[in-house]
Amino acid sequence: MRGESGMVGGFEALPFGFLVFVVGTLLLVNAWTVVDGKLAASAAAREAARAYAESAGPAGLALAEARQAAEDTLAGYGREPARMVLEWERPLRFERCAPATFVVRYRVPTISVPWVGAFGGGFIETSARHGELVDPYRSGVPAGPGATCG
C-alpha cells in the first residue's frame, strides 16, 4: 500500500488564481478603454477646431463642419459618435484670428468586473479640448475688430 507522501497540495487554489487573473485582465481592459476614449476625444476636439478654423463660412456652416469632423473622427476610432457632446469655450466668433476652442466630452462604456462592479455606473466620461485661430488669410471670412494674429 502506497502512502500519500510526494502528493502535491494546493491544486484547489488554481481556480481561484485563474479568477484573480481574469478579474485583473478585465481591470486592464477597462483602463485601456478609458485611455483610448481619451485619445479619441482629443483627436475629435483637434479636428473640430481645425475644421472650424479652416472653414469658408458662414458661422453656422463652420460649426456644422466642426461637429461633422468630430463625429467622423470618433467613428474612425471605432467609437459611437452619439455618446459625444461637443461644446466650445467662450462665444464663438467666425472672424479672422478669432480663437475657437472646442471641448469634446465622450462617455466610455465600462465592463462590469466580478467583485468590483462597473466603474462610474457603467460609463466614465472623458474630455479633451483644443483651440485654433480662425484662418487669417482665408478670403470671404470677415475681419473682426483689430484682426491681427500677431
N, C-alpha and C positions, 0 to 999 in steps of 0.2 A: 504494500500500500504506500502510495506516494504522499508526502506531506505538501503543505502549501508554501513551503519555502521557495523563494525565487519568483513568486507571483508579484506582478506589478499592480499596485493600488493606484487609485486616482482616475480610473477610466471614467467614472461618473462625473468628473469635472469637465470633461471635453465638451459636452453640450452647453454648459454654462459659459465656457470660454468662447465657443462659437457664437453664442448670443451676444456676448460683450463685443466681439469682433464686428458683428452685423450692426449693432447699435452705433459703434464708433464710426463705421463706414457711412451710415446714414447721416450722422452728425457732420462728417466731412462733406458729404454731398450737399447738405443744406447750406453749409458755409460757402462752398464754391458757387452755389446757385445765387446767393446774395451778392457775392463778389462779381459774378458775371452779369447780374442785373444792374449793378452799379456801373460797370463798364458800358453796358448797352445804353443806360440813361445818360451817361457822359457823352457818348457819341451822338445820341439823339439831340441833346442840347447844343452841341457844337454844330451839327448840321442845320438845326433850326435857326440858330443865329446867323450862320453863313448864308442860308437861303434868304433870310430877311434882308441882310446887308447887301446882297448882290442882286436883289430883285429889281425889275424895271418899274415896279409900282403899278397902280397906286397903293396906298397903305393897306387897304382891305385885301388886295391880291397878294401883297407881300406877306401878310400874316397867314393867309391860306397856304402860301407856298412854304412858309416855315413849319406849319402844322403837318403838311404832307411830307416834308423832308424828315421830320422827327418820326412820323409813323412808318415811313419806308425804312428808315434806319433800324428801328426796333424790329420790324418784320425781317429785315436782313439778318439780324442776330437770332432769329427764331423765336422772338418774343411776341406776345399778344399786344398789339397797339391799343386795344380797348382798355387796358389797365394803366395807360399813361395819362397823366394830367400835364398839360403844357401851360405854363404861366410865364409872366415876364415881370422883371423888376422895373420900377419907375414907369411912368406913362410912356408908351412907345411913340416916337415921332419919326415919321418917314421923311427925313430931311438929310441932306449931305452932312456927314460927320457926326450925326446924332448917335449916341450909344444905344445899342439894342442888346439887352441881357435876358436870355431865356432860361427858365428853370424847368426841368423835366422831373416829375415825380413818377416813380414806377413801383407798383405793388408786385413783389416777388412771392409766388406761392411757395410754401414750405411743406415738407413731408412730416407727417406725424410719426415721431420716433417712440418706440416702446420704452417705458419707464420715464420718459422725459416729456412726451406730448408734442404738440405742434407749437413752434415759436411764433409769437405775435398773433395768436388766434388763427394761424394758417397762412398769414401774409406778413411780410416785412416790407416796409416802404423805404425805397432808396431814392435819393435825389441827386441831381447834378445841375450845375449852372455853367453857362458860357456866354461871353459877351463879345460883340464886334461893333465896329463903327460902320454906319451906312456908307456905302461907296462914295467917296468924294468926287470921283471923276465920271460917274455914270450920267449920261445925258437923260433928260426928262425927269430927274429927281430934283425936287425943289431945294433951293438953298435956304437953310434956316438962318436965324439971326446970328451973325458972327460965325459963319460956316467955315471955320478954319480948323483943320485936324491937328495942326502942329502944336 
